[in-house]
Structure formats: C-alpha cells, structure tokens
C-alpha cells in the first residue's frame, strides 16, 4: 500500500483496493507518504554530512525499493557510506537484494524489529556495520506497525544500548493527534485491520518516550514536514506523523 501511495509498481490488486479505501477517508495520504520520503532524505543527508559525519546506517523496515534509497542519499554526501537494510517481508527482501545490495556498500537482511536481539546478532549485519562506531538508526514509518504487546519501548532500548555514543535515531510515527477528522482517521485505521500488519497510532507523549536515553535535536518532535524543511517546501495540508532526530550522548 505504501508503494502504491508513492506511485510505485510493486503492489497487488488487493493492496491497491485497500489503499484506495484509505484515500477515500484521508485524501492527502498519498502526499503524506511522499513527505515521509522527503523527511527521510533530509535526515539522512544531515547525518551523512560534515556536521554529524555518520558513515553507516541501519534501516529497519526499509519497505519496497523506491526512488532515492538510503544508500543513494547518503553516498551523495559521503561516497564511503555503508547501509544495512532490514525488513521482515520476504518479498521486500527479495526485491531489495536484487535492487539495493552492493558488495562492500549495502546489504539486505530479513529480520524483525520486534526481535531486536536476533536482528543485532545477524552475521551479515555484524559483518557490514561496526557497532563500535556511530550508526544512523532509521525507524521511518515502521514503529506504528509494532503493537504494544511487542513492547516497542524495550525494542528501542535494546537498539539504543547496542549502538555507540554519537549514534543517531531517525523516527517517524503515525498519530491521531495530527488529524482533525478523527472519524475519517479511525475508519482509515480500520482498513489495516484486514492487512497482514495492524496499525497502532500513538499520541505525541507516547512517541516522545521512544526517545528515552536520546537527546532530541532541534526542532524536536514535530510533524514530519516541519523537520528542517527546505526553503522551497510548500505547506502540507495534512500530516499524520510525528518525526524527530536524536543523538546518543
């Protein structure tokens, strides 16, 4: 469905039908998905740039390959940047290995955010990333698929403890706080109850707690289109996600 919102070609009829039902309730959802990718691009460029100097990234919940993947964005700033992509969907991993994997530069691994210990033990990730050095940890458009029963705060704490000081967390999370039409939003969320992953929107206070042990950078936790927007960015009439970038001191 996310690929369909972005105008991609890798979706099934059932995905497109469900996405259209969501768009009927939230007509700006396609634009919101595009803004999610723009936020990711700005954040990765910032981390890979001279101010932060991050040379390696762990992208968990990568999704289907689309225009300007993380390794392309990072290498435009730092040609030596390395990326480990992770997803729990075998189809996504298969596409990723065909389109994103490059020896010595990027690897694609099947793993599940809900099992952070197993993910961090993966031999391909351990061989590709040096966890004694700062890592850019990317959790973009993924945590709201992790239900409370999976204890997402513990997941975040395991990942935080595994990375070196000077590492960064990049996070977006869907929230009902930001949607004025609560009834339409609730109907859109119910569409996902019939998918293979149920949606768990959370309030700003809950999302803030995912940053425990991290130091949020300016401008803090904001609607994603407001995180260091480019001058040419046009106002977004609808935004359903909080976004933030934080550093581990």
Backbone as CSV, one residue per row, in Angstrom:
resi,resn,N_x,N_y,N_z,CA_x,CA_y,CA_z,C_x,C_y,C_z
1,UNK,0.829,-1.204,0.000,0.000,0.000,0.000,0.867,1.258,0.000
2,UNK,1.935,1.241,0.777,2.836,2.394,0.832,3.485,2.620,-0.523
3,UNK,3.895,1.523,-1.174,4.471,1.625,-2.514,3.458,2.237,-3.477
4,UNK,2.206,1.866,-3.337,1.153,2.407,-4.207,0.969,3.900,-3.957
5,UNK,0.977,4.316,-2.692,0.865,5.745,-2.390,1.992,6.541,-3.064
6,UNK,3.171,5.922,-3.129,4.336,6.598,-3.688,4.395,6.509,-5.210
7,UNK,3.404,5.846,-5.820,3.396,5.732,-7.275,4.245,4.607,-7.798
8,UNK,4.633,3.663,-6.912,5.436,2.522,-7.340,4.620,1.496,-8.114
9,UNK,5.309,0.508,-8.636,4.673,-0.503,-9.479,4.612,-1.872,-8.810
10,UNK,5.093,-1.970,-7.574,5.148,-3.263,-6.900,4.019,-3.366,-5.880
11,UNK,2.827,-3.655,-6.363,1.678,-3.837,-5.477,0.701,-4.791,-6.145
12,UNK,-0.107,-5.437,-5.328,-1.129,-6.343,-5.834,-2.477,-5.623,-5.858
13,UNK,-3.433,-6.226,-6.544,-4.759,-5.613,-6.661,-5.382,-5.372,-5.293
14,UNK,-5.193,-6.317,-4.370,-5.763,-6.158,-3.030,-5.121,-4.983,-2.300
15,UNK,-3.816,-4.744,-2.527,-3.132,-3.601,-1.925,-3.716,-2.296,-2.454
16,UNK,-3.879,-2.239,-3.770,-4.382,-1.011,-4.387,-5.816,-0.711,-3.947
17,UNK,-6.621,-1.763,-3.833,-8.007,-1.569,-3.394,-8.057,-1.043,-1.961
18,UNK,-7.237,-1.617,-1.083,-7.205,-1.161,0.307,-6.680,0.271,0.391
19,UNK,-5.644,0.576,-0.388,-5.097,1.931,-0.384,-6.136,2.946,-0.848
20,UNK,-6.916,2.582,-1.839,-7.959,3.496,-2.316,-9.031,3.731,-1.247
21,UNK,-9.301,2.708,-0.427,-10.260,2.898,0.663,-9.715,3.893,1.686
22,UNK,-8.417,3.781,1.980,-7.791,4.742,2.889,-7.849,6.146,2.294
23,UNK,-7.543,6.262,1.006,-7.544,7.575,0.356,-8.937,8.201,0.323
24,UNK,-9.960,7.361,0.315,-11.327,7.880,0.353,-11.603,8.591,1.673
25,UNK,-10.987,8.109,2.755,-11.150,8.738,4.071,-10.143,9.853,4.302
26,UNK,-8.899,9.630,3.844,-7.803,10.581,4.047,-7.178,10.898,2.693
27,UNK,-7.771,11.814,1.944,-7.313,12.050,0.564,-5.886,12.574,0.447
28,UNK,-5.314,13.086,1.542,-3.948,13.585,1.482,-2.918,12.520,1.860
29,UNK,-3.342,11.275,2.007,-2.422,10.237,2.445,-1.276,10.023,1.450
30,UNK,-1.573,10.139,0.171,-0.504,9.973,-0.829,0.557,11.053,-0.659
31,UNK,0.138,12.281,-0.480,1.092,13.368,-0.258,1.858,13.144,1.049
32,UNK,1.172,12.632,2.051,1.832,12.367,3.330,2.939,11.323,3.162
33,UNK,2.670,10.283,2.361,3.687,9.259,2.103,4.890,9.864,1.384
34,UNK,4.621,10.750,0.451,5.721,11.406,-0.263,6.543,12.261,0.691
35,UNK,5.863,12.945,1.602,6.580,13.765,2.580,7.413,12.899,3.520
36,UNK,6.953,11.692,3.781,7.729,10.779,4.613,9.077,10.489,3.966
37,UNK,9.075,10.257,2.645,10.324,10.011,1.929,11.201,11.269,1.915
38,UNK,10.568,12.434,1.797,11.356,13.669,1.798,12.019,13.892,3.150
39,UNK,11.271,13.623,4.217,11.867,13.731,5.551,13.051,12.789,5.679
40,UNK,12.880,11.536,5.244,13.976,10.572,5.303,15.191,11.106,4.564
41,UNK,14.974,11.677,3.381,16.089,12.220,2.610,16.806,13.331,3.342
42,UNK,16.045,14.258,3.936,16.682,15.363,4.657,17.467,14.856,5.859
43,UNK,16.884,13.888,6.581,17.550,13.373,7.771,18.839,12.634,7.424
44,UNK,18.800,11.793,6.390,20.000,11.032,6.008,21.085,11.976,5.502
45,UNK,20.708,12.969,4.712,21.700,13.942,4.243,22.348,14.664,5.423
46,UNK,21.544,15.027,6.412,22.064,15.707,7.597,23.042,14.811,8.357
47,UNK,22.676,13.548,8.555,23.537,12.637,9.306,24.824,12.328,8.554
48,UNK,24.734,12.154,7.246,25.915,11.803,6.456,26.825,13.000,6.204
49,UNK,26.307,14.190,6.420,27.063,15.400,6.147,28.137,15.691,7.182
50,UNK,28.885,16.763,6.974,30.039,17.063,7.845,29.668,17.375,9.288
51,UNK,28.464,17.870,9.538,28.096,18.217,10.915,28.006,16.982,11.796
52,UNK,27.465,15.874,11.256,27.320,14.639,12.039,28.365,13.601,11.656
53,UNK,28.684,13.492,10.383,29.736,12.597,9.921,29.434,11.113,10.063
54,UNK,28.164,10.741,9.990,27.805,9.328,10.098,28.103,8.622,8.775
55,UNK,28.822,7.501,8.862,29.204,6.777,7.654,28.540,5.431,7.511
56,UNK,27.631,5.084,8.437,26.959,3.790,8.343,25.536,3.909,8.892
57,UNK,24.628,3.179,8.247,23.215,3.296,8.556,22.579,1.920,8.671
58,UNK,21.649,1.806,9.606,20.839,0.602,9.778,19.393,1.009,9.553
59,UNK,18.839,0.612,8.412,17.491,0.998,8.011,16.551,-0.179,8.272
60,UNK,15.777,-0.094,9.352,14.894,-1.187,9.764,13.471,-0.888,9.298
61,UNK,12.896,-1.843,8.570,11.588,-1.617,7.966,11.737,-0.824,6.686
62,UNK,12.666,-1.248,5.845,13.053,-0.495,4.656,11.922,-0.326,3.652
63,UNK,11.016,-1.305,3.572,9.957,-1.238,2.574,10.487,-1.539,1.185
64,UNK,9.582,-1.571,0.238,9.974,-1.858,-1.140,10.897,-0.770,-1.675
65,UNK,11.923,-1.144,-2.447,12.837,-0.139,-3.008,12.074,0.901,-3.816
66,UNK,12.460,2.153,-3.622,11.829,3.239,-4.351,12.900,4.261,-4.712
67,UNK,12.485,5.330,-5.358,13.446,6.343,-5.799,14.221,6.915,-4.617
68,UNK,15.499,7.160,-4.825,16.391,7.721,-3.816,16.373,6.908,-2.536
69,UNK,16.903,5.709,-2.624,17.045,4.861,-1.446,18.116,5.444,-0.531
70,UNK,18.184,4.914,0.685,19.067,5.484,1.704,20.523,5.507,1.244
71,UNK,20.994,4.425,0.616,22.405,4.411,0.224,22.693,5.461,-0.853
72,UNK,21.727,5.738,-1.722,21.921,6.768,-2.742,21.987,8.156,-2.106
73,UNK,21.110,8.397,-1.145,21.090,9.694,-0.463,22.383,9.900,0.318
74,UNK,22.781,8.870,1.079,23.974,9.001,1.927,25.239,9.154,1.097
75,UNK,25.350,8.397,0.019,26.589,8.435,-0.776,26.720,9.704,-1.598
76,UNK,25.618,10.394,-1.830,25.717,11.685,-2.496,26.469,12.686,-1.622
77,UNK,26.455,12.440,-0.305,27.144,13.302,0.649,28.466,12.678,1.085
78,UNK,28.438,11.361,1.331,29.612,10.619,1.781,29.750,9.363,0.932
79,UNK,30.600,9.369,-0.093,30.706,8.229,-1.013,31.090,6.915,-0.341
80,UNK,31.637,6.978,0.871,32.052,5.754,1.567,30.952,5.195,2.474
81,UNK,29.786,5.795,2.485,28.728,5.374,3.401,28.288,3.936,3.129
82,UNK,27.993,3.220,4.224,27.531,1.831,4.155,26.139,1.743,4.763
83,UNK,25.295,0.878,4.194,23.915,0.760,4.661,23.543,-0.710,4.797
84,UNK,22.919,-1.044,5.922,22.309,-2.364,6.098,20.802,-2.157,6.133
85,UNK,20.127,-2.772,5.178,18.670,-2.691,5.093,18.056,-3.932,5.741
86,UNK,16.947,-3.734,6.458,16.277,-4.847,7.131,14.776,-4.758,6.877
87,UNK,14.143,-5.895,6.606,12.692,-5.955,6.535,12.251,-7.361,6.898
88,UNK,11.011,-7.483,7.396,10.521,-8.809,7.786,9.670,-9.465,6.704
89,UNK,9.501,-8.787,5.573,8.697,-9.311,4.470,9.629,-9.963,3.441
90,UNK,9.508,-11.274,3.226,10.402,-11.949,2.275,10.354,-11.356,0.869
91,UNK,9.179,-10.880,0.439,9.067,-10.275,-0.886,9.875,-8.985,-0.962
92,UNK,9.779,-8.176,0.087,10.546,-6.933,0.144,12.042,-7.239,0.139
93,UNK,12.452,-8.231,0.923,13.867,-8.601,0.994,14.365,-9.090,-0.362
94,UNK,13.558,-9.880,-1.052,13.940,-10.383,-2.368,14.158,-9.232,-3.348
95,UNK,13.218,-8.293,-3.376,13.375,-7.125,-4.249,14.590,-6.305,-3.829
96,UNK,14.773,-6.163,-2.529,15.895,-5.371,-2.040,17.237,-5.966,-2.423
97,UNK,17.357,-7.273,-2.303,18.625,-7.909,-2.676,18.927,-7.731,-4.151
98,UNK,17.879,-7.718,-4.975,18.072,-7.552,-6.410,18.418,-6.112,-6.781
99,UNK,17.896,-5.136,-6.021,17.997,-3.742,-6.437,18.919,-2.880,-5.573
100,UNK,19.157,-3.293,-4.321,19.882,-2.422,-3.396,21.226,-2.968,-2.943
101,UNK,21.368,-4.293,-2.912,22.585,-4.884,-2.359,23.780,-4.644,-3.278
102,UNK,24.876,-4.164,-2.692,26.135,-3.949,-3.410,27.266,-4.392,-2.497
103,UNK,28.105,-5.338,-2.946,29.185,-5.834,-2.093,30.036,-4.705,-1.516
104,UNK,30.212,-4.751,-0.199,31.033,-3.753,0.465,30.362,-2.414,0.679
105,UNK,29.136,-2.270,0.201,28.453,-0.986,0.306,27.096,-1.100,0.994
106,UNK,26.287,-2.079,0.571,24.968,-2.238,1.184,24.576,-3.704,1.196
107,UNK,23.918,-4.108,2.279,23.404,-5.465,2.411,21.913,-5.382,2.727
108,UNK,21.192,-6.441,2.382,19.758,-6.525,2.645,19.509,-7.812,3.420
109,UNK,18.846,-7.687,4.565,18.709,-8.799,5.508,17.240,-8.955,5.897
110,UNK,16.794,-10.188,6.034,15.461,-10.428,6.571,15.549,-10.457,8.098
111,UNK,14.800,-9.598,8.737,14.813,-9.518,10.194,13.571,-8.802,10.671
112,UNK,13.294,-8.901,11.965,12.059,-8.356,12.521,12.391,-7.393,13.655
113,UNK,11.902,-6.175,13.548,12.127,-5.173,14.580,11.665,-5.652,15.946
114,UNK,10.634,-6.506,15.980,10.099,-6.996,17.256,11.058,-7.959,17.946
115,UNK,12.104,-8.388,17.232,13.148,-9.231,17.810,14.487,-8.526,17.641
116,UNK,14.703,-7.435,18.381,15.924,-6.652,18.172,17.198,-7.418,18.497
117,UNK,17.133,-8.314,19.486,18.338,-9.086,19.837,18.745,-9.984,18.679
118,UNK,17.770,-10.674,18.072,18.076,-11.520,16.928,18.560,-10.716,15.746
119,UNK,17.956,-9.575,15.529,18.363,-8.710,14.423,19.816,-8.271,14.588
120,UNK,20.165,-7.861,15.781,21.523,-7.366,16.032,22.575,-8.471,15.966
121,UNK,22.131,-9.734,16.147,23.072,-10.849,16.047,23.270,-11.320,14.610
122,UNK,22.486,-10.813,13.678,22.571,-11.292,12.304,24.006,-11.152,11.780
123,UNK,24.587,-12.235,11.253,26.000,-12.184,10.839,26.264,-11.216,9.696
124,UNK,25.308,-11.044,8.790,25.521,-10.109,7.683,25.549,-8.670,8.183
125,UNK,24.691,-8.355,9.139,24.705,-7.007,9.707,25.979,-6.780,10.495
126,UNK,26.373,-7.764,11.314,27.589,-7.624,12.132,28.832,-7.470,11.260
127,UNK,28.828,-8.159,10.112,29.990,-8.066,9.225,30.027,-6.740,8.472
128,UNK,28.849,-6.140,8.267,28.776,-4.939,7.431,28.905,-3.649,8.231
129,UNK,28.399,-3.650,9.458,28.426,-2.447,10.279,29.343,-2.638,11.481
130,UNK,30.033,-1.579,11.858,30.919,-1.582,13.016,30.194,-0.867,14.162
131,UNK,29.660,-1.641,15.107,28.867,-1.046,16.173,29.712,-0.353,17.237
132,UNK,31.021,-0.367,17.074,31.863,0.424,17.973,31.955,1.873,17.492
133,UNK,31.416,2.136,16.309,31.391,3.481,15.737,29.944,3.937,15.576
134,UNK,29.696,5.258,15.479,28.320,5.749,15.366,27.570,5.170,14.170
135,UNK,26.286,4.923,14.401,25.384,4.375,13.389,24.173,5.299,13.287
136,UNK,23.672,5.474,12.084,22.402,6.148,11.883,21.299,5.102,11.889
137,UNK,20.495,5.079,12.950,19.431,4.091,13.118,18.139,4.686,12.567
138,UNK,17.620,4.088,11.500,16.458,4.629,10.798,15.232,3.781,11.092
139,UNK,14.249,4.381,11.734,12.968,3.729,12.027,11.865,4.635,11.477
140,UNK,11.787,4.674,10.170,10.886,5.588,9.468,9.672,4.815,8.974
141,UNK,8.501,5.237,9.434,7.243,4.609,9.017,7.175,3.137,9.412
142,UNK,7.709,2.785,10.588,7.714,1.375,10.975,7.185,1.127,12.387
143,UNK,7.449,2.007,13.352,7.087,1.709,14.743,5.583,1.618,14.968
144,UNK,4.791,2.304,14.143,3.342,2.206,14.338,2.783,0.874,13.845
145,UNK,3.646,0.010,13.306,3.234,-1.360,12.983,3.599,-2.322,14.109
146,UNK,4.238,-1.821,15.139,4.631,-2.645,16.289,3.631,-2.391,17.415
147,UNK,2.809,-3.387,17.712,1.792,-3.232,18.742,2.378,-3.187,20.139
148,UNK,1.584,-2.734,21.097,2.050,-2.625,22.478,2.458,-3.977,23.050
149,UNK,1.846,-5.066,22.560,2.180,-6.393,23.068,3.627,-6.774,22.773
150,UNK,4.219,-6.139,21.759,5.622,-6.407,21.421,6.582,-5.513,22.193
151,UNK,6.038,-4.650,23.066,6.834,-3.775,23.933,7.831,-2.925,23.124
152,UNK,7.316,-1.988,22.326,8.214,-1.188,21.484,9.237,-0.368,22.261
153,UNK,8.916,0.024,23.498,9.909,0.773,24.276,11.119,-0.104,24.598
154,UNK,10.881,-1.385,24.897,12.006,-2.289,25.130,12.807,-2.469,23.850
155,UNK,12.108,-2.588,22.719,12.793,-2.711,21.430,13.741,-1.538,21.224
156,UNK,13.241,-0.330,21.490,14.079,0.863,21.315,15.252,0.873,22.285
157,UNK,15.031,0.407,23.498,16.119,0.414,24.476,17.216,-0.575,24.088
158,UNK,16.844,-1.726,23.540,17.843,-2.706,23.090,18.686,-2.108,21.963
159,UNK,18.021,-1.482,21.005,18.747,-0.881,19.883,19.633,0.268,20.363
160,UNK,19.111,1.084,21.272,19.900,2.203,21.799,21.157,1.711,22.507
161,UNK,21.011,0.680,23.314,22.163,0.178,24.060,23.200,-0.483,23.160
162,UNK,22.773,-0.916,21.965,23.687,-1.631,21.067,24.571,-0.703,20.249
163,UNK,24.158,0.566,20.094,24.922,1.468,19.233,25.841,2.351,20.067
164,UNK,26.892,2.835,19.426,27.914,3.625,20.105,27.430,5.044,20.381
165,UNK,28.001,5.702,21.402,27.726,7.130,21.584,28.046,7.890,20.296
166,UNK,27.242,8.903,20.016,27.399,9.623,18.757,26.524,9.065,17.656
167,UNK,25.789,7.976,17.959,24.828,7.426,17.007,23.563,8.278,17.015
168,UNK,22.772,8.125,15.951,21.564,8.922,15.800,20.352,8.022,15.563
169,UNK,19.204,8.475,16.056,17.929,7.823,15.822,17.067,8.739,14.969
170,UNK,16.563,8.202,13.862,15.643,8.923,12.971,14.322,8.174,13.010
171,UNK,13.253,8.862,13.388,11.997,8.165,13.658,10.810,8.979,13.150
172,UNK,9.862,8.294,12.514,8.534,8.874,12.279,7.499,7.908,12.833
173,UNK,6.367,8.466,13.258,5.328,7.627,13.851,3.962,8.248,13.601
174,UNK,3.033,7.452,13.084,1.684,7.947,12.840,0.983,8.264,14.143
175,UNK,0.185,9.341,14.112,-0.519,9.771,15.319,-1.879,10.352,14.956
176,UNK,-2.885,10.025,15.748,-4.214,10.613,15.578,-4.219,12.067,16.031
177,UNK,-3.209,12.476,16.818,-3.147,13.847,17.320,-3.228,14.871,16.202
178,UNK,-2.652,14.521,15.065,-2.435,15.484,13.996,-3.551,15.509,12.967
179,UNK,-4.572,14.677,13.139,-5.647,14.570,12.156,-6.903,15.201,12.736
180,UNK,-7.431,16.205,12.056,-8.603,16.911,12.581,-9.868,16.073,12.471
181,UNK,-10.002,15.306,11.390,-11.196,14.487,11.203,-10.963,13.120,11.831
182,UNK,-11.250,13.004,13.122,-10.959,11.768,13.859,-11.782,10.591,13.341
183,UNK,-13.002,10.845,12.925,-13.850,9.757,12.442,-13.284,9.167,11.156
184,UNK,-12.881,10.025,10.227,-12.294,9.538,8.974,-10.999,8.787,9.250
185,UNK,-10.197,9.316,10.188,-8.936,8.650,10.518,-9.183,7.272,11.108
186,UNK,-10.179,7.164,12.006,-10.489,5.872,12.615,-10.949,4.872,11.556
187,UNK,-11.729,5.336,10.592,-12.172,4.451,9.512,-10.979,3.997,8.668
188,UNK,-10.033,4.899,8.412,-8.841,4.536,7.642,-7.998,3.509,8.389
189,UNK,-7.860,3.699,9.704,-7.086,2.741,10.505,-7.723,1.362,10.456
190,UNK,-9.057,1.304,10.446,-9.743,0.009,10.416,-9.493,-0.754,9.121
191,UNK,-9.166,-0.045,8.050,-8.822,-0.732,6.799,-7.641,-1.667,7.025
192,UNK,-6.696,-1.237,7.856,-5.482,-2.029,8.099,-5.735,-3.236,8.996
193,UNK,-6.905,-3.305,9.624,-7.213,-4.464,10.459,-7.331,-5.743,9.634
194,UNK,-7.525,-5.587,8.337,-7.632,-6.745,7.448,-6.338,-7.003,6.684
195,UNK,-5.285,-6.271,7.030,-3.999,-6.462,6.364,-3.120,-7.381,7.206
196,UNK,-1.901,-7.632,6.722,-1.001,-8.516,7.466,-0.275,-7.793,8.594
197,UNK,-0.535,-6.498,8.757,0.072,-5.731,9.849,-0.923,-4.684,10.312
198,UNK,-1.307,-4.744,11.587,-2.279,-3.796,12.118,-1.584,-2.513,12.538
199,UNK,-2.291,-1.435,12.367,-1.747,-0.115,12.637,-1.996,0.272,14.092
200,UNK,-0.973,0.853,14.725,-1.085,1.287,16.124,-0.668,2.753,16.247
201,UNK,-1.537,3.687,15.862,-1.189,5.100,16.040,-0.991,5.415,17.523
202,UNK,-0.096,6.350,17.813,0.164,6.723,19.204,0.225,8.235,19.337
203,UNK,-0.086,8.709,20.539,-0.056,10.137,20.810,1.362,10.659,20.957
204,UNK,1.508,11.967,20.941,2.823,12.591,21.000,3.579,12.193,22.255
205,UNK,2.888,12.132,23.396,3.557,11.761,24.643,4.132,10.357,24.559
206,UNK,3.384,9.429,23.959,3.887,8.055,23.800,5.081,8.010,22.865
207,UNK,5.007,8.776,21.778,6.119,8.793,20.819,7.357,9.396,21.466
208,UNK,7.183,10.423,22.273,8.322,11.049,22.953,9.070,10.032,23.810
209,UNK,8.365,9.088,24.397,9.014,8.120,25.287,9.935,7.176,24.522
210,UNK,9.749,7.056,23.204,10.660,6.236,22.417,12.055,6.864,22.347
211,UNK,12.144,8.140,22.684,13.430,8.839,22.646,14.127,8.828,24.003
212,UNK,13.636,8.054,24.961,14.309,7.956,26.253,15.762,7.513,26.046
213,UNK,16.688,8.238,26.656,18.101,7.908,26.516,18.752,8.544,25.298
214,UNK,17.982,9.289,24.518,18.494,10.024,23.363,18.276,11.514,23.608
215,UNK,19.040,12.334,22.931,18.879,13.781,23.015,18.287,14.286,21.700
216,UNK,17.032,14.747,21.759,16.367,15.244,20.552,17.059,16.501,20.033
217,UNK,17.248,16.548,18.736,17.835,17.719,18.105,16.737,18.692,17.693
218,UNK,17.101,19.940,17.519,16.170,20.953,17.035,15.652,20.557,15.643
219,UNK,14.371,20.728,15.387,13.339,21.427,16.151,12.528,20.530,17.081
220,UNK,13.066,19.381,17.487,12.351,18.493,18.398,11.439,17.533,17.659
221,UNK,10.384,17.101,18.348,9.407,16.183,17.758,8.300,17.023,17.133
222,UNK,8.235,17.004,15.810,7.326,17.888,15.071,6.651,17.089,13.958
223,UNK,5.564,17.608,13.370,5.035,16.972,12.161,6.150,16.859,11.126
224,UNK,6.205,15.737,10.429,7.393,15.423,9.634,7.752,16.488,8.598
225,UNK,6.746,17.157,8.031,7.069,18.166,7.013,7.676,19.419,7.628
226,UNK,7.631,19.544,8.977,8.203,20.707,9.652,9.616,20.464,10.161
227,UNK,10.146,19.238,9.934,11.507,18.969,10.398,12.502,19.504,9.364
228,UNK,13.101,20.642,9.680,14.118,21.295,8.846,13.718,21.282,7.367
229,UNK,12.568,21.854,7.048,12.116,21.836,5.652,13.009,22.666,4.752
230,UNK,13.054,22.310,3.497,13.805,23.101,2.528,13.012,24.382,2.230
231,UNK,13.706,25.441,1.826,13.002,26.716,1.587,11.882,26.607,0.559
232,UNK,12.055,25.709,-0.409,11.053,25.618,-1.470,9.867,24.730,-1.099
233,UNK,9.884,24.152,0.116,8.818,23.233,0.520,7.484,23.969,0.649
234,UNK,6.441,23.408,0.040,5.111,24.005,0.146,4.417,23.448,1.390
235,UNK,3.529,24.212,2.004,2.832,23.733,3.203,2.062,22.446,2.922
236,UNK,2.046,21.560,3.894,1.329,20.295,3.750,-0.037,20.434,4.419
237,UNK,-1.129,20.225,3.665,-2.447,20.409,4.265,-2.838,19.300,5.243
238,UNK,-2.100,18.194,5.204,-2.435,17.069,6.077,-1.144,16.360,6.454
239,UNK,-0.966,16.112,7.729,0.199,15.342,8.168,-0.231,14.460,9.321
240,UNK,0.057,13.182,9.221,-0.398,12.236,10.243,0.739,11.667,11.063
241,UNK,1.950,12.201,10.907,3.097,11.585,11.584,3.951,12.607,12.315
242,UNK,4.376,12.220,13.528,5.421,12.939,14.229,6.773,12.459,13.714
243,UNK,7.754,13.345,13.741,9.094,12.993,13.290,10.125,13.643,14.196
244,UNK,11.237,12.945,14.385,12.316,13.514,15.184,13.634,12.839,14.872
245,UNK,14.710,13.539,15.156,16.072,13.023,15.027,16.781,13.292,16.345
246,UNK,17.435,12.268,16.887,18.070,12.397,18.198,19.444,11.754,18.175
247,UNK,20.298,12.170,19.092,21.657,11.653,19.198,21.837,10.949,20.536
248,UNK,22.651,9.906,20.541,23.018,9.234,21.781,24.286,9.867,22.312
249,UNK,24.182,10.477,23.471,25.340,11.182,24.042,26.392,10.201,24.539
